[in-house]
Amino acid sequence: MRLEWLEDILAIAQTGSFSGAAERRRLTQSAFSRRIQQIEDHVGVELFDRSRKPVRLRPTTLSQSAQIEQLSAALRQLLADLRRGDRIASNRIVIASQHSLTTSLAPRIIQGIQDKGDAIYVRLRSANLDECFGLLLSRQADLAIVYRAPGGGDEFARDYLETLEIGADRLIPVIRRDLSGRFLGPAVETELPIIAYPADVFLGRVMADRILPRLASGIVLLPRAETSLTIAALEMAAVGTAVAWVPQSLALQGLSSGQLADLSETLPSCDLTVRAMRLHGPQSPAEEAVWAQLSQTRMP
């Protein structure tokens, strides 16, 4: 049963006449009558009572009218989804992003892509740094957006990678504002409760290499919890569990509202670079369009 046939049947049911249905379906009445006859020949039964004016559905057809309407709607949706799916497949890009960037900067990057008007469909995959790199190498992602700590070894300086610096951020210590007095000023307590990161994740390495060695001598660390998710570390700092080092972009809302305090005055912080990466080689038009936009836009 064709979609147009279902819509023909519904047009007669809704207008109550062949002439009205033919007009709605933008056919001459003779052409429309021939098509209705073709439908009935295909089904093998008469669907309409032509002896009555206006034309009515036969009882059997009437009992199935709701199902006919549902099938018509479902087929229209299927056609739309198939056509949309084809457009998406030919104009799609997969971006892998570190968890904290997925929450803070990636939405703005994606919005910039959409604002450009290229109708590019973006699939965003959130992962840790090593997973982002793996998704890129296995071609499960077309582009990766990650952090880098300036001044350190560049683990992604590879001949097969193209990189682009698209923004800057800063890893800062934060705590619930009403608890900040304990960590600010000359009388800083020697015991420092912190939210730790696992040693094998990016921020865990940054903490070990760039933050902890710069703490004042005599400070004793008191890890209260450990997480690989910066958003979880931020929430624990916001409720007062302990001090957490998080990207400033992620903490911006809490800092602006007064919920959080930035402790960079007395505790070390670290600059971060936001970098886009892709593999060298032929790129799709969607990939080229996104890369070109990123090269012209520097995130704050």
C-alpha positions in Angstrom: 0.0 0.0 0.0 1.5 3.3 -1.1 1.5 6.4 1.0 -0.3 8.4 -1.7 -3.1 5.8 -1.7 -3.6 6.1 2.0 -3.8 9.9 1.7 -6.3 9.5 -1.1 -8.6 7.4 1.1 -8.3 9.9 3.9 -9.0 12.8 1.6 -12.3 11.2 0.6 -13.2 10.5 4.2 -12.4 14.1 5.2 -14.1 15.9 2.3 -17.0 13.5 1.8 -16.8 13.6 -2.0 -14.6 12.5 -4.9 -14.5 16.0 -6.3 -13.5 17.6 -3.0 -10.8 15.0 -2.5 -9.5 15.4 -6.1 -9.2 19.1 -5.5 -7.3 18.6 -2.2 -5.0 16.0 -3.9 -4.5 18.4 -6.9 -5.8 16.0 -9.5 -8.6 16.1 -12.0 -11.7 14.3 -10.9 -11.3 11.7 -13.7 -7.6 11.0 -12.8 -8.5 10.8 -9.1 -11.4 8.3 -9.8 -9.0 6.1 -11.8 -6.6 6.1 -8.9 -9.3 5.1 -6.5 -10.3 2.3 -8.8 -6.6 1.2 -8.9 -6.5 1.2 -5.1 -9.7 -0.9 -4.9 -8.4 -3.3 -7.6 -5.2 -3.7 -5.6 -7.0 -4.3 -2.3 -9.7 -6.5 -3.9 -12.7 -4.9 -2.3 -14.8 -1.7 -2.7 -13.7 0.8 -0.1 -16.4 3.5 -0.7 -20.2 3.5 -0.9 -20.8 5.4 -4.2 -24.5 5.0 -4.0 -24.8 7.7 -1.4 -24.2 11.4 -1.7 -21.9 12.5 -0.2 -19.7 9.4 -0.7 -19.1 7.5 2.5 -16.6 4.9 3.6 -18.0 1.4 3.7 -18.3 0.0 7.2 -15.2 -2.1 6.8 -13.1 0.9 5.6 -14.6 3.1 8.3 -13.6 0.6 11.0 -10.0 0.8 9.7 -9.9 4.6 9.2 -7.9 5.3 12.4 -5.3 2.7 11.5 -5.1 4.2 8.0 -4.5 7.6 9.4 -1.8 6.2 11.8 -0.1 4.4 8.9 -0.1 7.5 6.8 1.5 9.6 9.5 4.1 6.9 10.3 5.0 6.6 6.6 5.4 10.4 6.2 7.6 10.4 9.3 9.7 7.5 8.0 10.2 9.3 4.7 11.2 12.5 6.5 13.6 10.6 8.8 15.2 8.8 5.8 15.8 12.0 3.9 17.1 13.7 7.0 19.3 10.8 7.8 20.9 11.0 4.3 21.6 14.7 4.8 23.1 14.0 8.2 25.3 11.2 6.9 26.8 13.4 4.2 27.2 16.5 6.5 28.1 15.0 9.9 31.1 15.5 12.1 32.0 13.6 15.3 33.9 15.7 17.9 35.6 14.1 20.9 36.0 16.4 23.9 37.4 16.1 27.4 34.7 16.0 30.0 35.2 19.5 31.4 35.3 21.0 27.9 32.1 19.1 27.0 30.4 21.0 29.8 32.0 24.4 29.4 33.5 25.3 26.0 32.2 22.7 23.6 28.6 24.0 23.6 29.8 27.4 22.5 32.0 25.8 19.8 29.0 23.8 18.5 26.8 26.9 18.6 29.3 28.8 16.5 29.2 26.0 14.0 25.4 26.1 13.8 25.4 29.9 13.6 27.6 29.8 10.5 24.6 28.3 8.7 26.2 25.2 7.1 23.6 22.8 8.6 26.3 20.6 9.9 25.2 17.8 12.3 27.6 17.5 15.2 27.9 14.4 17.4 29.7 15.2 20.6 31.5 12.4 22.5 32.8 13.1 26.0 35.9 11.3 27.2 39.1 11.7 29.1 42.2 12.9 27.2 43.6 9.5 26.3 40.2 8.3 25.1 39.8 11.4 22.9 43.2 10.6 21.3 42.1 6.9 20.8 38.8 7.9 19.2 40.7 10.2 16.8 43.3 7.5 15.9 40.6 4.9 15.4 38.6 7.4 13.2 35.6 7.1 15.5 36.0 10.9 15.9 36.9 13.4 13.2 38.1 16.1 15.6 39.2 16.2 19.2 39.1 19.2 21.5 41.4 18.9 24.5 43.4 20.7 27.1 47.2 21.1 27.2 49.3 22.4 30.0 51.7 24.9 28.4 55.4 24.3 29.0 55.1 20.6 29.4 56.0 17.8 27.0 53.7 17.7 24.0 52.5 14.1 23.9 50.5 14.9 20.7 53.3 16.3 18.6 52.9 13.7 15.9 53.6 14.0 12.1 50.1 12.5 11.4 48.3 15.1 13.6 47.3 18.6 12.7 46.8 20.8 15.8 45.2 24.2 16.3 45.1 26.3 19.5 41.6 27.7 19.8 41.5 29.1 23.3 42.9 29.5 26.8 41.7 28.5 30.2 43.1 28.2 33.7 43.1 25.5 36.4 42.1 27.3 39.6 41.5 26.2 43.2 37.9 26.9 44.4 35.8 26.3 47.5 32.4 27.3 48.8 32.6 31.0 49.4 31.8 31.0 53.1 34.7 28.7 53.7 37.2 30.7 51.8 38.5 32.6 54.8 40.4 29.5 56.0 42.5 29.5 52.8 43.0 33.2 52.1 45.3 35.7 53.7 48.5 35.3 55.7 47.0 32.9 58.3 46.4 30.0 55.9 45.8 26.7 57.7 48.6 24.1 57.2 46.1 21.3 56.6 44.5 21.5 53.1 41.5 19.3 52.3 41.4 18.7 48.6 39.5 16.8 45.9 42.0 14.6 44.2 42.2 13.4 40.6 43.5 9.9 39.7 47.2 9.9 38.8 46.5 8.5 35.3 44.1 11.2 34.0 45.2 14.5 32.5 44.3 16.7 35.5 45.9 14.2 37.8 49.1 14.7 35.9 48.7 18.5 35.9 48.2 18.4 39.7 51.3 16.3 40.2 53.5 18.3 37.9 52.2 21.9 38.1 50.2 22.4 41.2 51.3 20.3 44.2 55.1 21.1 43.9 54.2 24.8 44.2 52.3 24.6 47.4 53.8 26.3 50.3 56.1 24.2 52.4 54.5 22.8 55.5 51.1 22.4 54.0 49.7 18.9 54.6 47.3 17.6 52.0 44.1 15.9 53.2 42.4 14.2 50.2 38.7 14.0 51.0 37.6 12.4 47.7 38.9 11.4 44.3 37.2 11.7 41.0 38.2 11.8 37.3 35.2 14.1 36.5 35.8 17.8 36.9 32.1 18.5 37.2 31.9 16.2 40.2 35.0 17.9 41.8 33.3 21.3 41.2 30.1 20.2 42.9 32.0 18.8 45.9 33.8 22.1 46.2 30.5 24.0 45.9 29.0 22.1 48.8 32.1 22.6 50.9 33.6 19.1 50.9 37.1 20.4 50.0 39.2 22.6 47.7 39.0 21.5 44.1 41.2 22.6 41.2 38.9 23.0 38.2 39.0 24.9 34.8 38.0 28.5 35.3 35.5 28.2 32.4 33.7 25.5 34.3 33.6 27.4 37.6 32.6 30.7 36.0 28.9 30.6 36.9 29.6 29.7 40.5 32.2 32.4 40.8 29.9 35.0 39.2 26.9 34.1 41.5 29.1 34.2 44.6 28.6 30.5 45.4 32.3 29.8 44.9 35.5 31.6 45.8 38.7 31.6 43.7 41.7 30.8 46.0 44.4 31.6 43.4 45.6 34.4 45.6 47.2 31.9 48.0 47.1 28.6 46.2 48.8 27.8 42.9 47.0 27.8 39.6 48.0 26.7 36.1 47.4 28.1 32.6 45.8 25.7 30.1 45.5 25.8 26.4 42.5 24.6 24.5 43.6 22.7 21.4 41.8 21.1 18.4 43.3 18.1 16.8 42.6 16.1 13.6 44.5 13.5 11.5 46.3 14.7 8.4 44.7 13.5 5.1 41.6 14.1 3.0 38.8 15.7 4.9 35.0 15.9 4.2 33.5 19.3 3.4 31.9 19.3 6.9 35.3 18.7 8.6 36.9 21.4 6.5 34.2 23.9 7.3 34.4 23.2 11.1 38.2 23.4 11.0 38.2 26.7 9.1 35.7 28.2 11.5 37.9 27.1 14.5 40.9 28.6 12.9 39.2 32.0 12.7 37.6 31.9 16.2 39.5 32.1 19.4 37.5 31.0 22.5 37.8 33.3 25.5 
